[in-house]
């Protein structure tokens, strides 16, 4: 997981901490979506409604992508 964040930071000429900070901002905003599919996604990732760690979101999305590819 750290490698993903490190690569994103390197590719964008910034720090790992800044990448995580920006991702937290995006997660916080995304969790406010009224879109039914988005709400279902966040309910799966964070059933308690609390903001999940960046690493958990990345892992969950990666797993979803992997599963969709396997089903295609």
mmJSON file of the N, C-alpha and C atoms, coordinates in Angstrom:
{"data_MODEL":{"atom_site":{
"group_PDB":["ATOM","ATOM","ATOM","ATOM","ATOM","ATOM","ATOM","ATOM","ATOM","ATOM","ATOM","ATOM","ATOM","ATOM","ATOM","ATOM","ATOM","ATOM","ATOM","ATOM","ATOM","ATOM","ATOM","ATOM","ATOM","ATOM","ATOM","ATOM","ATOM","ATOM","ATOM","ATOM","ATOM","ATOM","ATOM","ATOM","ATOM","ATOM","ATOM","ATOM","ATOM","ATOM","ATOM","ATOM","ATOM","ATOM","ATOM","ATOM","ATOM","ATOM","ATOM","ATOM","ATOM","ATOM","ATOM","ATOM","ATOM","ATOM","ATOM","ATOM","ATOM","ATOM","ATOM","ATOM","ATOM","ATOM","ATOM","ATOM","ATOM","ATOM","ATOM","ATOM","ATOM","ATOM","ATOM","ATOM","ATOM","ATOM","ATOM","ATOM","ATOM","ATOM","ATOM","ATOM","ATOM","ATOM","ATOM","ATOM","ATOM","ATOM","ATOM","ATOM","ATOM","ATOM","ATOM","ATOM","ATOM","ATOM","ATOM","ATOM","ATOM","ATOM","ATOM","ATOM","ATOM","ATOM","ATOM","ATOM","ATOM","ATOM","ATOM","ATOM","ATOM","ATOM","ATOM","ATOM","ATOM","ATOM","ATOM","ATOM","ATOM","ATOM","ATOM","ATOM","ATOM","ATOM","ATOM","ATOM","ATOM","ATOM","ATOM","ATOM","ATOM","ATOM","ATOM","ATOM","ATOM","ATOM","ATOM","ATOM","ATOM","ATOM","ATOM","ATOM","ATOM","ATOM","ATOM","ATOM","ATOM","ATOM","ATOM","ATOM","ATOM","ATOM","ATOM","ATOM","ATOM","ATOM","ATOM","ATOM","ATOM","ATOM","ATOM","ATOM","ATOM","ATOM","ATOM","ATOM","ATOM","ATOM","ATOM","ATOM","ATOM","ATOM","ATOM","ATOM","ATOM","ATOM","ATOM","ATOM","ATOM","ATOM","ATOM","ATOM","ATOM","ATOM","ATOM","ATOM","ATOM","ATOM","ATOM","ATOM","ATOM","ATOM","ATOM","ATOM","ATOM","ATOM","ATOM","ATOM","ATOM","ATOM","ATOM","ATOM","ATOM","ATOM","ATOM","ATOM","ATOM","ATOM","ATOM","ATOM","ATOM","ATOM","ATOM","ATOM"],
"id":[1,2,3,4,5,6,7,8,9,10,11,12,13,14,15,16,17,18,19,20,21,22,23,24,25,26,27,28,29,30,31,32,33,34,35,36,37,38,39,40,41,42,43,44,45,46,47,48,49,50,51,52,53,54,55,56,57,58,59,60,61,62,63,64,65,66,67,68,69,70,71,72,73,74,75,76,77,78,79,80,81,82,83,84,85,86,87,88,89,90,91,92,93,94,95,96,97,98,99,100,101,102,103,104,105,106,107,108,109,110,111,112,113,114,115,116,117,118,119,120,121,122,123,124,125,126,127,128,129,130,131,132,133,134,135,136,137,138,139,140,141,142,143,144,145,146,147,148,149,150,151,152,153,154,155,156,157,158,159,160,161,162,163,164,165,166,167,168,169,170,171,172,173,174,175,176,177,178,179,180,181,182,183,184,185,186,187,188,189,190,191,192,193,194,195,196,197,198,199,200,201,202,203,204,205,206,207,208,209,210,211,212,213,214,215,216],
"type_symbol":["N","C","C","N","C","C","N","C","C","N","C","C","N","C","C","N","C","C","N","C","C","N","C","C","N","C","C","N","C","C","N","C","C","N","C","C","N","C","C","N","C","C","N","C","C","N","C","C","N","C","C","N","C","C","N","C","C","N","C","C","N","C","C","N","C","C","N","C","C","N","C","C","N","C","C","N","C","C","N","C","C","N","C","C","N","C","C","N","C","C","N","C","C","N","C","C","N","C","C","N","C","C","N","C","C","N","C","C","N","C","C","N","C","C","N","C","C","N","C","C","N","C","C","N","C","C","N","C","C","N","C","C","N","C","C","N","C","C","N","C","C","N","C","C","N","C","C","N","C","C","N","C","C","N","C","C","N","C","C","N","C","C","N","C","C","N","C","C","N","C","C","N","C","C","N","C","C","N","C","C","N","C","C","N","C","C","N","C","C","N","C","C","N","C","C","N","C","C","N","C","C","N","C","C","N","C","C","N","C","C","N","C","C","N","C","C"],
"label_atom_id":["N","CA","C","N","CA","C","N","CA","C","N","CA","C","N","CA","C","N","CA","C","N","CA","C","N","CA","C","N","CA","C","N","CA","C","N","CA","C","N","CA","C","N","CA","C","N","CA","C","N","CA","C","N","CA","C","N","CA","C","N","CA","C","N","CA","C","N","CA","C","N","CA","C","N","CA","C","N","CA","C","N","CA","C","N","CA","C","N","CA","C","N","CA","C","N","CA","C","N","CA","C","N","CA","C","N","CA","C","N","CA","C","N","CA","C","N","CA","C","N","CA","C","N","CA","C","N","CA","C","N","CA","C","N","CA","C","N","CA","C","N","CA","C","N","CA","C","N","CA","C","N","CA","C","N","CA","C","N","CA","C","N","CA","C","N","CA","C","N","CA","C","N","CA","C","N","CA","C","N","CA","C","N","CA","C","N","CA","C","N","CA","C","N","CA","C","N","CA","C","N","CA","C","N","CA","C","N","CA","C","N","CA","C","N","CA","C","N","CA","C","N","CA","C","N","CA","C","N","CA","C","N","CA","C","N","CA","C","N","CA","C","N","CA","C","N","CA","C","N","CA","C"],
"label_alt_id":[null,null,null,null,null,null,null,null,null,null,null,null,null,null,null,null,null,null,null,null,null,null,null,null,null,null,null,null,null,null,null,null,null,null,null,null,null,null,null,null,null,null,null,null,null,null,null,null,null,null,null,null,null,null,null,null,null,null,null,null,null,null,null,null,null,null,null,null,null,null,null,null,null,null,null,null,null,null,null,null,null,null,null,null,null,null,null,null,null,null,null,null,null,null,null,null,null,null,null,null,null,null,null,null,null,null,null,null,null,null,null,null,null,null,null,null,null,null,null,null,null,null,null,null,null,null,null,null,null,null,null,null,null,null,null,null,null,null,null,null,null,null,null,null,null,null,null,null,null,null,null,null,null,null,null,null,null,null,null,null,null,null,null,null,null,null,null,null,null,null,null,null,null,null,null,null,null,null,null,null,null,null,null,null,null,null,null,null,null,null,null,null,null,null,null,null,null,null,null,null,null,null,null,null,null,null,null,null,null,null,null,null,null,null,null,null],
"label_comp_id":["UNK","UNK","UNK","UNK","UNK","UNK","UNK","UNK","UNK","UNK","UNK","UNK","UNK","UNK","UNK","UNK","UNK","UNK","UNK","UNK","UNK","UNK","UNK","UNK","UNK","UNK","UNK","UNK","UNK","UNK","UNK","UNK","UNK","UNK","UNK","UNK","UNK","UNK","UNK","UNK","UNK","UNK","UNK","UNK","UNK","UNK","UNK","UNK","UNK","UNK","UNK","UNK","UNK","UNK","UNK","UNK","UNK","UNK","UNK","UNK","UNK","UNK","UNK","UNK","UNK","UNK","UNK","UNK","UNK","UNK","UNK","UNK","UNK","UNK","UNK","UNK","UNK","UNK","UNK","UNK","UNK","UNK","UNK","UNK","UNK","UNK","UNK","UNK","UNK","UNK","UNK","UNK","UNK","UNK","UNK","UNK","UNK","UNK","UNK","UNK","UNK","UNK","UNK","UNK","UNK","UNK","UNK","UNK","UNK","UNK","UNK","UNK","UNK","UNK","UNK","UNK","UNK","UNK","UNK","UNK","UNK","UNK","UNK","UNK","UNK","UNK","UNK","UNK","UNK","UNK","UNK","UNK","UNK","UNK","UNK","UNK","UNK","UNK","UNK","UNK","UNK","UNK","UNK","UNK","UNK","UNK","UNK","UNK","UNK","UNK","UNK","UNK","UNK","UNK","UNK","UNK","UNK","UNK","UNK","UNK","UNK","UNK","UNK","UNK","UNK","UNK","UNK","UNK","UNK","UNK","UNK","UNK","UNK","UNK","UNK","UNK","UNK","UNK","UNK","UNK","UNK","UNK","UNK","UNK","UNK","UNK","UNK","UNK","UNK","UNK","UNK","UNK","UNK","UNK","UNK","UNK","UNK","UNK","UNK","UNK","UNK","UNK","UNK","UNK","UNK","UNK","UNK","UNK","UNK","UNK","UNK","UNK","UNK","UNK","UNK","UNK"],
"label_asym_id":["A","A","A","A","A","A","A","A","A","A","A","A","A","A","A","A","A","A","A","A","A","A","A","A","A","A","A","A","A","A","A","A","A","A","A","A","A","A","A","A","A","A","A","A","A","A","A","A","A","A","A","A","A","A","A","A","A","A","A","A","A","A","A","A","A","A","A","A","A","A","A","A","A","A","A","A","A","A","A","A","A","A","A","A","A","A","A","A","A","A","A","A","A","A","A","A","A","A","A","A","A","A","A","A","A","A","A","A","A","A","A","A","A","A","A","A","A","A","A","A","A","A","A","A","A","A","A","A","A","A","A","A","A","A","A","A","A","A","A","A","A","A","A","A","A","A","A","A","A","A","A","A","A","A","A","A","A","A","A","A","A","A","A","A","A","A","A","A","A","A","A","A","A","A","A","A","A","A","A","A","A","A","A","A","A","A","A","A","A","A","A","A","A","A","A","A","A","A","A","A","A","A","A","A","A","A","A","A","A","A","A","A","A","A","A","A"],
"label_entity_id":["1","1","1","1","1","1","1","1","1","1","1","1","1","1","1","1","1","1","1","1","1","1","1","1","1","1","1","1","1","1","1","1","1","1","1","1","1","1","1","1","1","1","1","1","1","1","1","1","1","1","1","1","1","1","1","1","1","1","1","1","1","1","1","1","1","1","1","1","1","1","1","1","1","1","1","1","1","1","1","1","1","1","1","1","1","1","1","1","1","1","1","1","1","1","1","1","1","1","1","1","1","1","1","1","1","1","1","1","1","1","1","1","1","1","1","1","1","1","1","1","1","1","1","1","1","1","1","1","1","1","1","1","1","1","1","1","1","1","1","1","1","1","1","1","1","1","1","1","1","1","1","1","1","1","1","1","1","1","1","1","1","1","1","1","1","1","1","1","1","1","1","1","1","1","1","1","1","1","1","1","1","1","1","1","1","1","1","1","1","1","1","1","1","1","1","1","1","1","1","1","1","1","1","1","1","1","1","1","1","1","1","1","1","1","1","1"],
"label_seq_id":[1,1,1,2,2,2,3,3,3,4,4,4,5,5,5,6,6,6,7,7,7,8,8,8,9,9,9,10,10,10,11,11,11,12,12,12,13,13,13,14,14,14,15,15,15,16,16,16,17,17,17,18,18,18,19,19,19,20,20,20,21,21,21,22,22,22,23,23,23,24,24,24,25,25,25,26,26,26,27,27,27,28,28,28,29,29,29,30,30,30,31,31,31,32,32,32,33,33,33,34,34,34,35,35,35,36,36,36,37,37,37,38,38,38,39,39,39,40,40,40,41,41,41,42,42,42,43,43,43,44,44,44,45,45,45,46,46,46,47,47,47,48,48,48,49,49,49,50,50,50,51,51,51,52,52,52,53,53,53,54,54,54,55,55,55,56,56,56,57,57,57,58,58,58,59,59,59,60,60,60,61,61,61,62,62,62,63,63,63,64,64,64,65,65,65,66,66,66,67,67,67,68,68,68,69,69,69,70,70,70,71,71,71,72,72,72],
"pdbx_PDB_ins_code":[null,null,null,null,null,null,null,null,null,null,null,null,null,null,null,null,null,null,null,null,null,null,null,null,null,null,null,null,null,null,null,null,null,null,null,null,null,null,null,null,null,null,null,null,null,null,null,null,null,null,null,null,null,null,null,null,null,null,null,null,null,null,null,null,null,null,null,null,null,null,null,null,null,null,null,null,null,null,null,null,null,null,null,null,null,null,null,null,null,null,null,null,null,null,null,null,null,null,null,null,null,null,null,null,null,null,null,null,null,null,null,null,null,null,null,null,null,null,null,null,null,null,null,null,null,null,null,null,null,null,null,null,null,null,null,null,null,null,null,null,null,null,null,null,null,null,null,null,null,null,null,null,null,null,null,null,null,null,null,null,null,null,null,null,null,null,null,null,null,null,null,null,null,null,null,null,null,null,null,null,null,null,null,null,null,null,null,null,null,null,null,null,null,null,null,null,null,null,null,null,null,null,null,null,null,null,null,null,null,null,null,null,null,null,null,null],
"Cartn_x":[0.832,0.0,0.872,1.904,2.79,3.431,3.707,4.305,3.387,2.097,1.136,1.193,1.125,1.152,2.489,3.562,4.899,4.996,4.478,4.518,3.677,2.512,1.664,2.385,3.007,3.747,4.881,5.628,6.769,6.303,5.246,4.723,4.203,3.798,3.227,4.148,5.378,6.353,5.95,5.432,4.991,5.388,4.951,5.298,4.188,4.558,3.575,2.511,2.94,1.998,0.983,1.445,0.527,-0.467,-0.016,-0.924,-2.0,-1.58,-2.553,-3.508,-2.993,-3.859,-4.91,-4.477,-5.419,-6.435,-5.991,-6.909,-7.932,-7.505,-8.449,-9.523,-9.097,-10.054,-11.06,-10.552,-11.424,-12.379,-11.874,-12.706,-13.819,-13.45,-14.439,-15.545,-15.164,-16.151,-16.993,-16.348,-17.066,-18.071,-17.738,-18.651,-19.93,-19.931,-21.121,-22.056,-21.654,-22.453,-23.84,-24.801,-26.18,-26.473,-25.521,-25.672,-25.843,-26.901,-27.141,-25.962,-25.308,-24.184,-23.009,-22.795,-21.723,-22.06,-23.292,-23.697,-23.527,-23.86,-23.7,-22.221,-21.378,-19.93,-19.42,-19.771,-19.26,-19.854,-21.073,-21.659,-20.879,-20.387,-19.564,-18.215,-17.595,-16.237,-16.253,-17.244,-17.296,-18.713,-19.108,-20.489,-20.835,-19.829,-20.079,-20.194,-19.957,-20.07,-18.841,-17.848,-16.617,-15.677,-14.9,-13.962,-12.917,-12.837,-11.874,-10.468,-9.462,-8.091,-7.912,-7.039,-6.742,-6.387,-5.566,-5.126,-6.295,-7.286,-8.454,-9.264,-9.378,-10.118,-9.401,-8.078,-7.303,-7.445,-7.296,-7.395,-8.785,-9.813,-11.183,-11.439,-10.963,-11.14,-10.347,-9.124,-8.297,-8.989,-9.565,-10.266,-11.484,-12.208,-13.376,-12.955,-11.877,-11.387,-10.957,-10.237,-9.783,-10.977,-11.973,-13.161,-13.918,-14.012,-14.709,-13.957,-12.644,-11.858,-12.025,-12.101,-12.243,-13.6,-14.602,-15.956,-16.172,-15.307,-15.483,-15.166],
"Cartn_y":[-1.193,0.0,1.25,1.234,2.382,2.662,1.592,1.769,2.539,2.302,3.011,4.498,4.838,6.238,6.873,6.123,6.611,6.899,5.995,6.174,7.379,7.547,8.696,9.992,10.007,11.198,11.506,10.503,10.673,11.187,10.584,10.966,12.4,12.892,14.238,15.248,14.842,15.764,16.309,15.44,15.864,14.802,14.987,14.047,13.017,11.923,10.888,11.462,12.275,12.868,13.76,14.521,15.389,14.56,13.459,12.564,12.046,11.575,11.066,12.161,13.374,14.488,14.775,14.813,15.075,13.945,12.726,11.592,11.656,12.075,12.224,13.256,14.361,15.4,14.813,14.05,13.444,12.422,11.631,10.63,11.316,12.344,13.079,13.635,14.217,14.772,13.656,12.565,11.456,10.812,10.781,10.171,10.983,12.21,13.06,12.919,12.121,11.96,11.414,11.897,11.406,10.322,10.06,9.047,7.673,6.928,5.623,4.644,4.58,3.647,4.076,5.373,5.871,5.576,5.781,5.52,4.03,3.164,1.72,1.372,1.977,1.744,2.145,3.339,3.813,3.027,2.55,1.725,0.42,-0.122,-1.334,-1.058,0.029,0.356,0.858,1.678,2.308,2.21,1.018,0.832,1.709,2.119,2.985,4.459,4.776,6.148,7.002,6.422,7.161,7.067,8.119,8.151,7.042,6.17,5.062,5.547,4.798,5.15,5.077,5.911,5.948,4.557,3.855,2.524,1.549,1.655,0.777,1.09,2.363,2.753,2.239,2.433,1.957,0.44,-0.269,-1.735,-2.173,-1.517,-1.87,-1.624,-0.493,-0.184,-1.165,-1.468,-2.435,-3.79,-4.214,-5.5,-5.48,-4.374,-4.249,-4.32,-3.622,-3.633,-5.049,-5.694,-7.052,-7.991,-7.887,-8.743,-8.474,-7.232,-6.904,-7.464,-7.425,-7.971,-9.473,-10.117,-11.568,-11.993,-11.142,-11.472,-11.14,-10.325,-9.891,-10.978],
"Cartn_z":[0.0,0.0,0.0,0.814,0.9,-0.448,-1.217,-2.543,-3.48,-3.382,-4.23,-3.921,-2.669,-2.261,-2.639,-2.456,-2.802,-4.301,-5.126,-6.58,-7.021,-6.413,-6.75,-6.378,-5.224,-4.783,-5.758,-6.109,-7.014,-8.371,-8.894,-10.214,-10.238,-9.063,-8.988,-8.327,-8.053,-7.479,-6.126,-5.276,-3.949,-2.931,-1.705,-0.634,-0.435,0.192,0.522,1.461,2.394,3.353,2.641,1.662,0.917,0.111,-0.474,-1.2,-0.247,0.929,1.905,2.363,2.562,2.968,1.9,0.638,-0.456,-0.582,-0.365,-0.425,0.709,1.876,2.992,2.658,2.041,1.639,0.637,-0.334,-1.345,-0.721,0.204,0.878,1.665,2.392,3.189,2.287,1.151,0.22,-0.4,-0.791,-1.429,-0.48,0.791,1.768,1.939,1.453,1.554,0.352,-0.631,-1.843,-1.527,-2.284,-2.165,-3.194,-4.084,-5.123,-4.48,-4.825,-4.195,-4.288,-5.447,-5.577,-4.694,-4.568,-3.7,-2.239,-1.875,-0.483,-0.146,-1.093,-0.87,-0.713,-1.535,-1.444,-0.071,0.379,1.677,2.838,2.68,3.74,3.89,2.77,2.804,3.46,3.083,3.548,4.991,5.298,6.622,7.178,7.609,8.088,9.293,10.045,11.2,10.827,9.539,9.072,9.338,9.984,10.258,9.067,8.863,7.748,7.885,6.879,6.944,6.598,7.005,6.631,5.111,4.599,3.169,2.661,3.395,2.982,2.821,3.683,3.584,2.327,2.006,0.801,-0.442,-0.487,-1.638,-1.781,-0.687,-0.729,-1.184,-0.715,-1.092,-2.569,-3.068,-4.484,-5.338,-4.93,-5.678,-5.745,-4.647,-4.616,-5.541,-5.535,-6.407,-7.868,-8.218,-9.597,-9.977,-9.091,-9.349,-9.567,-8.726,-8.858,-10.15,-10.539,-11.789,-12.984,-12.932,-14.034,-14.108,-12.958,-12.943,-13.482,-13.295,-13.743,-15.221,-15.797,-17.195,-18.177],
"occupancy":[1.0,1.0,1.0,1.0,1.0,1.0,1.0,1.0,1.0,1.0,1.0,1.0,1.0,1.0,1.0,1.0,1.0,1.0,1.0,1.0,1.0,1.0,1.0,1.0,1.0,1.0,1.0,1.0,1.0,1.0,1.0,1.0,1.0,1.0,1.0,1.0,1.0,1.0,1.0,1.0,1.0,1.0,1.0,1.0,1.0,1.0,1.0,1.0,1.0,1.0,1.0,1.0,1.0,1.0,1.0,1.0,1.0,1.0,1.0,1.0,1.0,1.0,1.0,1.0,1.0,1.0,1.0,1.0,1.0,1.0,1.0,1.0,1.0,1.0,1.0,1.0,1.0,1.0,1.0,1.0,1.0,1.0,1.0,1.0,1.0,1.0,1.0,1.0,1.0,1.0,1.0,1.0,1.0,1.0,1.0,1.0,1.0,1.0,1.0,1.0,1.0,1.0,1.0,1.0,1.0,1.0,1.0,1.0,1.0,1.0,1.0,1.0,1.0,1.0,1.0,1.0,1.0,1.0,1.0,1.0,1.0,1.0,1.0,1.0,1.0,1.0,1.0,1.0,1.0,1.0,1.0,1.0,1.0,1.0,1.0,1.0,1.0,1.0,1.0,1.0,1.0,1.0,1.0,1.0,1.0,1.0,1.0,1.0,1.0,1.0,1.0,1.0,1.0,1.0,1.0,1.0,1.0,1.0,1.0,1.0,1.0,1.0,1.0,1.0,1.0,1.0,1.0,1.0,1.0,1.0,1.0,1.0,1.0,1.0,1.0,1.0,1.0,1.0,1.0,1.0,1.0,1.0,1.0,1.0,1.0,1.0,1.0,1.0,1.0,1.0,1.0,1.0,1.0,1.0,1.0,1.0,1.0,1.0,1.0,1.0,1.0,1.0,1.0,1.0,1.0,1.0,1.0,1.0,1.0,1.0,1.0,1.0,1.0,1.0,1.0,1.0],
"B_iso_or_equiv":[0.0,0.0,0.0,0.0,0.0,0.0,0.0,0.0,0.0,0.0,0.0,0.0,0.0,0.0,0.0,0.0,0.0,0.0,0.0,0.0,0.0,0.0,0.0,0.0,0.0,0.0,0.0,0.0,0.0,0.0,0.0,0.0,0.0,0.0,0.0,0.0,0.0,0.0,0.0,0.0,0.0,0.0,0.0,0.0,0.0,0.0,0.0,0.0,0.0,0.0,0.0,0.0,0.0,0.0,0.0,0.0,0.0,0.0,0.0,0.0,0.0,0.0,0.0,0.0,0.0,0.0,0.0,0.0,0.0,0.0,0.0,0.0,0.0,0.0,0.0,0.0,0.0,0.0,0.0,0.0,0.0,0.0,0.0,0.0,0.0,0.0,0.0,0.0,0.0,0.0,0.0,0.0,0.0,0.0,0.0,0.0,0.0,0.0,0.0,0.0,0.0,0.0,0.0,0.0,0.0,0.0,0.0,0.0,0.0,0.0,0.0,0.0,0.0,0.0,0.0,0.0,0.0,0.0,0.0,0.0,0.0,0.0,0.0,0.0,0.0,0.0,0.0,0.0,0.0,0.0,0.0,0.0,0.0,0.0,0.0,0.0,0.0,0.0,0.0,0.0,0.0,0.0,0.0,0.0,0.0,0.0,0.0,0.0,0.0,0.0,0.0,0.0,0.0,0.0,0.0,0.0,0.0,0.0,0.0,0.0,0.0,0.0,0.0,0.0,0.0,0.0,0.0,0.0,0.0,0.0,0.0,0.0,0.0,0.0,0.0,0.0,0.0,0.0,0.0,0.0,0.0,0.0,0.0,0.0,0.0,0.0,0.0,0.0,0.0,0.0,0.0,0.0,0.0,0.0,0.0,0.0,0.0,0.0,0.0,0.0,0.0,0.0,0.0,0.0,0.0,0.0,0.0,0.0,0.0,0.0,0.0,0.0,0.0,0.0,0.0,0.0],
"pdbx_formal_charge":[null,null,null,null,null,null,null,null,null,null,null,null,null,null,null,null,null,null,null,null,null,null,null,null,null,null,null,null,null,null,null,null,null,null,null,null,null,null,null,null,null,null,null,null,null,null,null,null,null,null,null,null,null,null,null,null,null,null,null,null,null,null,null,null,null,null,null,null,null,null,null,null,null,null,null,null,null,null,null,null,null,null,null,null,null,null,null,null,null,null,null,null,null,null,null,null,null,null,null,null,null,null,null,null,null,null,null,null,null,null,null,null,null,null,null,null,null,null,null,null,null,null,null,null,null,null,null,null,null,null,null,null,null,null,null,null,null,null,null,null,null,null,null,null,null,null,null,null,null,null,null,null,null,null,null,null,null,null,null,null,null,null,null,null,null,null,null,null,null,null,null,null,null,null,null,null,null,null,null,null,null,null,null,null,null,null,null,null,null,null,null,null,null,null,null,null,null,null,null,null,null,null,null,null,null,null,null,null,null,null,null,null,null,null,null,null],
"auth_seq_id":[1,1,1,2,2,2,3,3,3,4,4,4,5,5,5,6,6,6,7,7,7,8,8,8,9,9,9,10,10,10,11,11,11,12,12,12,13,13,13,14,14,14,15,15,15,16,16,16,17,17,17,18,18,18,19,19,19,20,20,20,21,21,21,22,22,22,23,23,23,24,24,24,25,25,25,26,26,26,27,27,27,28,28,28,29,29,29,30,30,30,31,31,31,32,32,32,33,33,33,34,34,34,35,35,35,36,36,36,37,37,37,38,38,38,39,39,39,40,40,40,41,41,41,42,42,42,43,43,43,44,44,44,45,45,45,46,46,46,47,47,47,48,48,48,49,49,49,50,50,50,51,51,51,52,52,52,53,53,53,54,54,54,55,55,55,56,56,56,57,57,57,58,58,58,59,59,59,60,60,60,61,61,61,62,62,62,63,63,63,64,64,64,65,65,65,66,66,66,67,67,67,68,68,68,69,69,69,70,70,70,71,71,71,72,72,72],
"auth_comp_id":["UNK","UNK","UNK","UNK","UNK","UNK","UNK","UNK","UNK","UNK","UNK","UNK","UNK","UNK","UNK","UNK","UNK","UNK","UNK","UNK","UNK","UNK","UNK","UNK","UNK","UNK","UNK","UNK","UNK","UNK","UNK","UNK","UNK","UNK","UNK","UNK","UNK","UNK","UNK","UNK","UNK","UNK","UNK","UNK","UNK","UNK","UNK","UNK","UNK","UNK","UNK","UNK","UNK","UNK","UNK","UNK","UNK","UNK","UNK","UNK","UNK","UNK","UNK","UNK","UNK","UNK","UNK","UNK","UNK","UNK","UNK","UNK","UNK","UNK","UNK","UNK","UNK","UNK","UNK","UNK","UNK","UNK","UNK","UNK","UNK","UNK","UNK","UNK","UNK","UNK","UNK","UNK","UNK","UNK","UNK","UNK","UNK","UNK","UNK","UNK","UNK","UNK","UNK","UNK","UNK","UNK","UNK","UNK","UNK","UNK","UNK","UNK","UNK","UNK","UNK","UNK","UNK","UNK","UNK","UNK","UNK","UNK","UNK","UNK","UNK","UNK","UNK","UNK","UNK","UNK","UNK","UNK","UNK","UNK","UNK","UNK","UNK","UNK","UNK","UNK","UNK","UNK","UNK","UNK","UNK","UNK","UNK","UNK","UNK","UNK","UNK","UNK","UNK","UNK","UNK","UNK","UNK","UNK","UNK","UNK","UNK","UNK","UNK","UNK","UNK","UNK","UNK","UNK","UNK","UNK","UNK","UNK","UNK","UNK","UNK","UNK","UNK","UNK","UNK","UNK","UNK","UNK","UNK","UNK","UNK","UNK","UNK","UNK","UNK","UNK","UNK","UNK","UNK","UNK","UNK","UNK","UNK","UNK","UNK","UNK","UNK","UNK","UNK","UNK","UNK","UNK","UNK","UNK","UNK","UNK","UNK","UNK","UNK","UNK","UNK","UNK"],
"auth_asym_id":["A","A","A","A","A","A","A","A","A","A","A","A","A","A","A","A","A","A","A","A","A","A","A","A","A","A","A","A","A","A","A","A","A","A","A","A","A","A","A","A","A","A","A","A","A","A","A","A","A","A","A","A","A","A","A","A","A","A","A","A","A","A","A","A","A","A","A","A","A","A","A","A","A","A","A","A","A","A","A","A","A","A","A","A","A","A","A","A","A","A","A","A","A","A","A","A","A","A","A","A","A","A","A","A","A","A","A","A","A","A","A","A","A","A","A","A","A","A","A","A","A","A","A","A","A","A","A","A","A","A","A","A","A","A","A","A","A","A","A","A","A","A","A","A","A","A","A","A","A","A","A","A","A","A","A","A","A","A","A","A","A","A","A","A","A","A","A","A","A","A","A","A","A","A","A","A","A","A","A","A","A","A","A","A","A","A","A","A","A","A","A","A","A","A","A","A","A","A","A","A","A","A","A","A","A","A","A","A","A","A","A","A","A","A","A","A"],
"auth_atom_id":["N","CA","C","N","CA","C","N","CA","C","N","CA","C","N","CA","C","N","CA","C","N","CA","C","N","CA","C","N","CA","C","N","CA","C","N","CA","C","N","CA","C","N","CA","C","N","CA","C","N","CA","C","N","CA","C","N","CA","C","N","CA","C","N","CA","C","N","CA","C","N","CA","C","N","CA","C","N","CA","C","N","CA","C","N","CA","C","N","CA","C","N","CA","C","N","CA","C","N","CA","C","N","CA","C","N","CA","C","N","CA","C","N","CA","C","N","CA","C","N","CA","C","N","CA","C","N","CA","C","N","CA","C","N","CA","C","N","CA","C","N","CA","C","N","CA","C","N","CA","C","N","CA","C","N","CA","C","N","CA","C","N","CA","C","N","CA","C","N","CA","C","N","CA","C","N","CA","C","N","CA","C","N","CA","C","N","CA","C","N","CA","C","N","CA","C","N","CA","C","N","CA","C","N","CA","C","N","CA","C","N","CA","C","N","CA","C","N","CA","C","N","CA","C","N","CA","C","N","CA","C","N","CA","C","N","CA","C","N","CA","C","N","CA","C","N","CA","C","N","CA","C"],
"pdbx_PDB_model_num":[1,1,1,1,1,1,1,1,1,1,1,1,1,1,1,1,1,1,1,1,1,1,1,1,1,1,1,1,1,1,1,1,1,1,1,1,1,1,1,1,1,1,1,1,1,1,1,1,1,1,1,1,1,1,1,1,1,1,1,1,1,1,1,1,1,1,1,1,1,1,1,1,1,1,1,1,1,1,1,1,1,1,1,1,1,1,1,1,1,1,1,1,1,1,1,1,1,1,1,1,1,1,1,1,1,1,1,1,1,1,1,1,1,1,1,1,1,1,1,1,1,1,1,1,1,1,1,1,1,1,1,1,1,1,1,1,1,1,1,1,1,1,1,1,1,1,1,1,1,1,1,1,1,1,1,1,1,1,1,1,1,1,1,1,1,1,1,1,1,1,1,1,1,1,1,1,1,1,1,1,1,1,1,1,1,1,1,1,1,1,1,1,1,1,1,1,1,1,1,1,1,1,1,1,1,1,1,1,1,1,1,1,1,1,1,1]
}}}
